[in-house]
Amino acid sequence: MQIDELTSELPGRVVAPGDDGWDAARHFHSGIGEPDAIVRAASVADVAGAVRWAAGEGVPILVRSGGHSAWGTVPGGLTVDLTALNDIDVDGTLVRVGGGATWGHIAEALADHGLGVSSGDTASVGVGGLTLGGGIGWMVRSWGLAADQLVGAQLVTAAGDVIEVTEATHPDLFWALRGGGGNFGVVTRFDFRAHPLDAVVFATLGLTGDARPILRALRDTLKAAPRELTVTFMDVPAMDPSAPAGATITAVWIGDDEAAARSALAPLLDLDDVHETDISVTRYPEVLEDMPAADPDNPMPGFVGGNTLLRELSDDAIERLVAFREANEASVLFLRSLGGAFGDVPQERTAFPARDATWFAMAGAFDIPGLVDDESRPVIVTAWDAIEALGAGIYGNFSMSTDADFADKLYPAATMARLREVKREWDPANVFSRNHNVRPG
Ligand SMILES: Cc1cc2nc3c(=O)[nH]c(=O)nc-3n(C[C@H](O)[C@H](O)[C@H](O)COP(=O)(O)OP(=O)(O)OC[C@H]3O[C@@H](n4cnc5c(N)ncnc54)[C@H](O)[C@@H]3O)c2cc1C
């Protein structure tokens, strides 16, 4: 790998092992990376130069936006770090966001204008990975996915060209950027259409007792609820003294109408095993979570399980999910409501799988010695596989798998065939492979 050539082309931008700042540069949110070199891009021209060099050398590229995915820790290759490309420009309701911005900064910048964009729930997650994979957050039922708000993108292609992509200019490529991941180039700027947003109602409900009747009530409540309401259900073991074990429902109502939010949640609050812990009106940036970056000295254990997009949260699915959690002491169960605006988008409009899903479910046991062993692991995998089979697809962004074939599990056959055609046109040599990889058709 001729790093000297790259260094002379992009002076001051390239960091390699042994250089000052190497350890800081390779510290991703998800762990410590081991790339061959990192380009800390300060301009679109830097990104284009790095891509041209890597394509010429046959070196795989990892694009770093928020650095939350598992791809950052795959060894080798060139990391193109977009962290410095984080400008946020607001022009009416059109919001132009640099490819390295994080959702916390975007939410703060938009709040000053009384605006919001559908995002994820964690402040430090990047606009890049989240949007290109879909992006499920508190506005998903009101406004759809983050990708559904996208109206254009500036893209550095595998050939190193800088192009503007919209529905009108490149319909297939624009389709692929909304759910197909980082397979098609480096997005250096995302253009979103924002919505008016002054405040949200944020509610947490504490839960006791059997989760089954609560989940059935939650499902039925959401069926009747206005699309302003989105909920999550989370049941976790004790992680540390600040995060005790227990199940919680968290709800966000888009807008400041606390009475309407309370009325939508009333069927849940009537249950004996559900109690209100907090309901208040607040700014949207305040509800985004802060997750500490991975601690290299104390790595997270593996996760045996997965996620699935359920067309229906059936009684059978509830039974299996709760039984999975009960059977595995150190396991998590997470559910989130979909439907609403998410489901208004026709399946063929974007590359996101399973628009007919009404719930997202994720469960997994932490692979901790003493709790999971060679005998129990296959049993857990089988239990999870039976749950996954109930679903209509998998949400790639919530998977930490770096298996080369994993993308084959994510998309319906027709979607994958179209993605492979777009890949063949825009990245035939598969320069962008550090992602849920779509191979050129
Ligand atoms: C703590 C935590 C909370 C999360 N919360 C949510 C949530 O609420 N909702 C949700 O939907 N998901 C959520 N996720 C999943 C998240 O969407 C994915 O992990 C996503 O890939 C992270 O994006 P990133 O830019 O931070 O990651 P990165 O690791 O920087 O990028 C992820 C992938 O996208 C590619 N990529 C990134 N930026 C670009 C770009 N500009 N152009 C081309 N390719 C690019 C990368 O090459 C890589 O393959 C969460 C993840 C974590 C770890």
The ligand as a Gaussian input file, in Angstrom:
#p B3LYP/6-31G(d) Opt

LIG

0 1
 C      -25.782000       3.391000      20.698000
 C      -26.485000       3.199000      19.389000
 C      -27.759000       3.728000      19.216000
 C      -28.439000       3.574000      18.004000
 N      -29.683000       4.082000      17.856000
 C      -30.326000       3.949000      16.688000
 C      -31.641000       4.469000      16.498000
 O      -32.242000       5.050000      17.395000
 N      -32.232000       4.289000      15.294000
 C      -31.599000       3.652000      14.265000
 O      -32.201000       3.543000      13.196000
 N      -30.373000       3.138000      14.417000
 C      -29.733000       3.268000      15.584000
 N      -28.500000       2.718000      15.747000
 C      -27.895000       1.971000      14.629000
 C      -27.190000       2.943000      13.707000
 O      -28.141000       3.471000      12.782000
 C      -26.085000       2.228000      12.928000
 O      -25.124000       1.714000      13.822000
 C      -25.432000       3.173000      11.924000
 O      -24.663000       2.425000      11.018000
 C      -24.553000       4.174000      12.638000
 O      -24.201000       5.194000      11.762000
 P      -22.832000       5.958000      12.010000
 O      -22.702000       6.937000      10.920000
 O      -22.764000       6.420000      13.407000
 O      -21.788000       4.762000      11.845000
 P      -20.493000       4.564000      10.937000
 O      -19.814000       3.384000      11.559000
 O      -19.718000       5.810000      10.791000
 O      -21.077000       4.150000       9.515000
 C      -21.880000       2.997000       9.372000
 C      -21.840000       2.463000       7.942000
 O      -22.324000       3.459000       7.045000
 C      -21.307000       3.839000       6.100000
 N      -21.330000       5.303000       6.016000
 C      -21.405000       6.154000       7.056000
 N      -21.472000       7.422000       6.627000
 C      -21.458000       7.371000       5.276000
 C      -21.501000       8.355000       4.262000
 N      -21.606000       9.654000       4.581000
 N      -21.455000       7.943000       2.987000
 C      -21.354000       6.626000       2.671000
 N      -21.306000       5.643000       3.593000
 C      -21.357000       6.007000       4.885000
 C      -20.004000       3.314000       6.713000
 O      -19.033000       3.027000       5.757000
 C      -20.468000       2.078000       7.449000
 O      -20.614000       0.996000       6.550000
 C      -27.808000       2.851000      16.943000
 C      -26.531000       2.317000      17.126000
 C      -25.875000       2.482000      18.329000
 C      -24.502000       1.869000      18.491000

